[in-house]
Each structure stands twice: as structure tokens, then as C-alpha cells.
Amino acid sequence: MNEPSGTTRDPRDAGPGAARLWAAAALFGDSELSLAQIGTEIDALSADFARCLAMSAWAAVKPLRMVVFGLSMRTTLDDCLLALLRAERHAVGGLDDELLRPCWESRWEFVAGTAKTPSLYRQAPSYNERLRVALLADAWERTSYKLSDVDAFVMTSDRLARASAALSPKLELPMSLLLDAATERRRDVEAFEHLRTHLRKLVVEFAMDDLRRLALFEALDGKANLPDTVRRFGTPAMRVLLRAHLDRTPATHAREMLTTLLGDLREVLWGPLGIS
């Protein structure tokens, strides 16, 4: 197999942990099987793009892996992908380079080899299809706490449900689950806002320069831990309100199910392809 792109150090010069990383990264080289696919099933540029994306996804899961490719641990998946493409001698100015346009829609992925199986290229969702699901999931996360625009949120949920089903039927995010999880989140937000509103009414009873007033308003504005501040500076009535809030038993079933599904879905999106 070919040595992975961008490598600059000899694993024998590093400790056993680094040597294991190099051994794993080496599995991203082309095998005889994958080389035979290039030019017959997949063009050379799309093959390089798929292989570099697989290496980038593998490295992004655990940032220490970036070091194997001579990159900083703070390198993002996209920056790693660009660096590896350049290491393959593709003269691209950036990921927006016109040369790469077909690659974003290419429905091929590279599956790294193992000790028993050779590496190969196989049909899979394109980068843009994966990115669309990832961005929809992020949009759902942002909007699920605040349903000021219910119609827009329902539309985002519907699009995420459809996109996830198209990407991986086994990991479909049902519309009903998305809405139930958002309802659970909204109720938590509403309960917290109820607590803040009643605490503010009590805080104004303190004098303007009262240390308790200053500390509590800072916490109510989100600049300090509210429960800790109420316990330290609050009145008995404030502590009763806090205790009632903390003793709530909020519904979490839908959120827990969705968290599991989202985690599995993200692993499919950007997790290491064919190698762990």
C-alpha cells in the first residue's frame, strides 16, 4: 500500500502510541483493488478527493491523529482535506476551487483497508449530501430551544427528517421525535425563565448598592452560576424557588433517544470510514 499523504516523520522515531497511529494511517493507501477501480469506475481526481476526505475524517475524530499528517491538532476537517489534496499535488487554491466542484457531488467514498481486507472505493452519499444533513442537524439544535418562529422550525425538522432518511434509512430522525424533543427542551427553557422572572422581582427589594443585589443580577444576566449565587446570596424565599426548580422531574425520553440517534448519524457522516 502507498504511504498516506503528508507524512513527514518516521514512526520509528516516535513512541509506541505514535507508531500505532502511523500503522493505522498507512491503511489509507490504495490497494491493488482500489487502484484497479481508478479510471474504470472512478476518475483519478474523485478518487484522491475521496481518499483525502476519509483520512481527514479519521483525523478529525481524534485531533492527535492530525500530527500523523504533519498538521496541528487544531486543524479542522476542511483544512486537513485541503492540505492532503495539495500533498497529492493538486494545485487547488482552496476548497472553493473550480477544479473540485465535481468532487463535492461525487457519490464515491474511500474505505480504508484492514489486515484482512483491501482498501476500495464504494458508492456512498456525496460530501454535499453529508454536509447538508450536518448543517440541518446544527440548525435544528439552534432553533429547538426557541420556537419563536414555529413554522420555520417545523420546516427545518421536516427537512432534517427527510435528509437523514435519504442518507441512512436505519438512522432516520422521525419528525415526531424531533418535535417531541424540542417540546421537552422548550419546557426546560420556560421553567428556567419562570425562575429568573420571579427571582428578579425579589432581587429589586435589595438596595441598589447591596452586594447581594449586584451578585444576583450578574448571575441572572448569565455571567455567573445562578444556583450557586442564589445559595450564597439569596433570601430564604429565593432558595425555595430554586429548590422547586431543581426538584422538577422534566421529561427527557425523546431527547435521550434523539441524542443517541444524532450521535450515530454524525458518526456515519464524518466518522472514520472503514477504520477505527
For each residue, the residues with C-beta under 8 A, 3 or more apart:
1: 26 27 29 30 31 113 119
2: 29 30
3: 7 26 29
4: 7 25 26 28 29 55 68 69
5: 52 55 69 84 87 88
6: 69 70 71 83 84 87
7: 3 4 22 25 68 69 70
8: 70
9: 13 14 70
10: 13 14
11: 14 18 19 21 22 23
12: 19
13: 9 10
14: 9 10 11 17 18 19 22
15: 18 19
16: 19 20
17: 14 20 21
18: 11 14 15 21 22 67 68
19: 11 12 14 15 16 22 23
20: 16 17 23 24
21: 11 17 18 24 25 64 65 67 68
22: 7 11 14 18 19 25 26 68
23: 11 19 20 26 27
24: 20 21 27 58 275
25: 4 7 21 22 28 55 58 65 68 69
26: 1 3 4 22 23 29
27: 1 23 24 112 113 114 119 275
28: 4 25 51 54 55 58 110 112 113 119 275
29: 1 2 3 4 26 113 119
30: 1 2 34 35 38 47 51 119
31: 1 34 35 113 118 119 120
32: 35 36 118
33: 36 37 118 119 120
34: 30 31 37 38 47 110 118 119 120 121
35: 30 31 32 38
36: 32 33 40
37: 33 34 40 41 42 47 120 121
38: 30 34 35 41 42 43 44 47 121
39: 42 43 44
40: 36 37
41: 37 38 121
42: 37 38 39 46 47 50 106 108 121
43: 38 39 46 47
44: 38 39 47 48
45: 48 49 90 99 102 103
46: 42 43 49 50 102 103 106 108
47: 30 34 37 38 42 43 44 50 51 108 110 121
48: 44 45 51 52 85 88 90
49: 45 46 52 53 85 100 103 106
50: 42 46 47 53 54 103 106 108 109 110 121
51: 28 30 47 48 54 55 110
52: 5 48 49 55 56 81 84 85 88
53: 49 50 56 57 81 109 110 127
54: 28 50 51 57 58 109 110 111 112 272 273 274
55: 4 5 25 28 51 52 58 59 69 80 84
56: 52 53 59 60 77 78 80 81 84
57: 53 54 60 61 77 270 271 272 273
58: 24 25 28 54 55 61 65 112 272 273 275
59: 55 56 62 63 65 66 68 69 71 75 77 80
60: 56 57 63 66 76 77 80 270
61: 57 58 65 270 271 272
62: 59 65
63: 59 60 66 73 74 75
64: 21 67 73
65: 21 25 58 59 61 62 68 69
66: 59 60 63 69 71 72 73 74 75 80
67: 18 21 64 70 71 73
68: 4 7 18 21 22 25 59 65
69: 4 5 6 7 25 55 59 65 66 80 83 84 87
70: 6 7 8 9 67
71: 6 59 66 67 75 79 80 83
72: 66 75
73: 63 64 66 67
74: 63 66
75: 59 63 66 71 72 79 80 83
76: 60 79 80
77: 56 57 59 60 80 81 270
78: 56 81 82 95
79: 71 75 76 82 83
80: 55 56 59 60 66 69 71 75 76 77 83 84
81: 52 53 56 77 78 84 85 95
82: 78 79 85 86 92 94 95
83: 6 69 71 75 79 80 86 87
84: 5 6 52 55 56 69 80 81 87 88
85: 48 49 52 81 82 88 90 92 100
86: 82 83 89 90 91 92
87: 5 6 69 83 84
88: 5 48 52 84 85
89: 86
90: 45 48 85 86 99
91: 86 99
92: 82 85 86 95 97 99 100
93: 96 97
94: 82 97
95: 78 81 82 92 100
96: 93 100
97: 92 93 94 100 101
98: 101
99: 45 90 91 92
100: 49 85 92 95 96 97 103 104
101: 97 98 104 105
102: 45 46 105 106
103: 45 46 49 50 100 106 127
104: 100 101 126 127 128
105: 101 102 126 127 128
106: 42 46 49 50 102 103 126 127
107: 123 124 125 126 129
108: 42 46 47 50 121 122 123 124
109: 50 53 54 121 122 123 124 273
110: 28 34 47 50 51 53 54 119 120 121 273 274
111: 54 119 120 121 122 273 274
112: 27 28 54 58 119 272 273 274 275
113: 1 27 28 29 31 117 118 119 120 274
114: 27 117 274 275
115:
116:
117: 113 114
118: 31 32 33 34 113
119: 1 27 28 29 30 31 33 34 110 111 112 113 274
120: 31 33 34 37 110 111 113
121: 34 37 38 41 42 47 50 108 109 110 111
122: 108 109 111
123: 107 108 109
124: 107 108 109
125: 107 129 130 167
126: 104 105 106 107 129 130
127: 53 103 104 105 106 130 131
128: 104 105 131 132
129: 107 125 126 132 133 163 166 167
130: 125 126 127 133 134 167 269 270
131: 127 128 134 135
132: 128 129 135 136 163
133: 129 130 136 137 160 163 164 167 265 269
134: 130 131 137 138 266 269 270
135: 131 132 138 139
136: 132 133 139 140 156 159 160 163
137: 133 134 140 141 160 164 262 265 266
138: 134 135 141 142
139: 135 136 142 143 156 160
140: 136 137 143 144 156 157 160 178 182
141: 137 138 144
142: 138 139 145
143: 139 140 146 147 149 152 153 156
144: 140 141 147 153 178 181 182 185 186
145: 142 185 186 189
146: 143 186 189
147: 143 144 150 153 182 186
148:
149: 143 152 153
150: 147 153 154
151: 154 155
152: 143 149 155 156
153: 143 144 147 149 150 156 157 182
154: 150 151 157 158 179
155: 151 152 158 159
156: 136 139 140 143 152 153 159 160
157: 140 153 154 160 161 175 178 179 182
158: 154 155 161 162 175
159: 136 155 156 162 163
160: 133 136 137 139 140 156 157 163 164 173 178
161: 157 158 164 165 172 173 174 175 178
162: 158 159 165 166
163: 129 132 133 136 159 160 166 167
164: 133 137 160 161 167 168 171 172 173 265
165: 161 162 168 169 172 173
166: 129 162 163
167: 125 129 130 133 163 164 171 265 268 269
168: 164 165 171 172 265 268
169: 165 172
170:
171: 164 167 168 261 264 265 268
172: 161 164 165 168 169
173: 160 161 164 165 177 178 258 261 262 265
174: 161 177 178
175: 157 158 161 178 179
176: 179 180
177: 173 174 180 181 254 257 258 261
178: 140 144 157 160 161 173 174 175 181 182 258
179: 154 157 175 176 182 183
180: 176 177 183 184 254
181: 144 177 178 184 185 254 255 257 258
182: 140 144 147 153 157 178 179 185 186
183: 179 180 186 187 254
184: 180 181 187 188 250 251 252 253 254 255
185: 144 145 181 182 188 189 255
186: 144 145 146 147 182 183 189 190
187: 183 184 190 191 250 251
188: 184 185 191 192 250
189: 145 146 185 186 192 193
190: 186 187 193 194
191: 187 188 194 195 245 248 250
192: 188 189 195 196 245
193: 189 190 196 197
194: 190 191 197 198 245
195: 191 192 198 199 241 242 245
196: 192 193 199 200 220 226
197: 193 194 200 201
198: 194 195 201 202 241
199: 195 196 202 203 216 220 226 230 234 238 241
200: 196 197 203 204 220
201: 197 198 204
202: 198 199 205 235 237 238 241
203: 199 200 206 212 213 216 217 220
204: 200 201 213
205: 202
206: 203 210 212 213 216
207: 210 213
208: 213
209: 213 214
210: 206 207 213 214
211: 214 215 233
212: 203 206 215 216 233 234
213: 203 204 206 207 208 209 210 216 217
214: 209 210 211 217 218
215: 211 212 218 219 224 229 232 233
216: 199 203 206 212 213 219 220 229 230 233 234 238
217: 203 213 214 220 221
218: 214 215 221 223 224 229
219: 215 216 222 223 224 225 226 228 229 230
220: 196 199 200 203 216 217 226
221: 217 218
222: 219
223: 218 219
224: 215 218 219 228 229
225: 219 228 229
226: 196 199 219 220 229 230
227: 230 231 242 246
228: 219 224 225 231 232
229: 215 216 218 219 224 225 226 232 233 234
230: 199 216 219 226 227 233 234 238 239 241 242
231: 227 228 234 239 242
232: 215 228 229
233: 211 212 215 216 229 230
234: 199 212 216 229 230 231 238 239 242
235: 202 238 239
236: 239 240
237: 202 240 241
238: 199 202 216 230 234 235 241 242
239: 230 231 234 235 236 242 243
240: 236 237 243 244
241: 195 198 199 202 230 237 238 244 245
242: 195 227 230 231 234 238 239 245 246
243: 239 240 246 247
244: 240 241 247 248
245: 191 192 194 195 241 242 248
246: 227 242 243
247: 243 244
248: 191 244 245
249:
250: 184 187 188 191
251: 184 187 254
252: 184 255 256
253: 184 256 257
254: 177 180 181 183 184 251 257 258
255: 181 184 185 252 258 259
256: 252 253 259 260
257: 177 181 253 254 260 261
258: 173 177 178 181 254 255 261 262
259: 255 256 262 263
260: 256 257 263 264
261: 171 173 177 257 258 264 265
262: 137 173 258 259 265 266
263: 259 260 266 267
264: 171 260 261 267 268
265: 133 137 164 167 168 171 173 261 262 268 269
266: 134 137 262 263 269 270 271
267: 263 264 270 271
268: 167 168 171 264 265 271
269: 130 133 134 167 265 266
270: 57 60 61 77 130 134 266 267
271: 57 61 266 267 268
272: 54 57 58 61 112 275 276
273: 54 57 58 109 110 111 112
274: 54 110 111 112 113 114 119
275: 24 27 28 58 112 114 272
276: 272
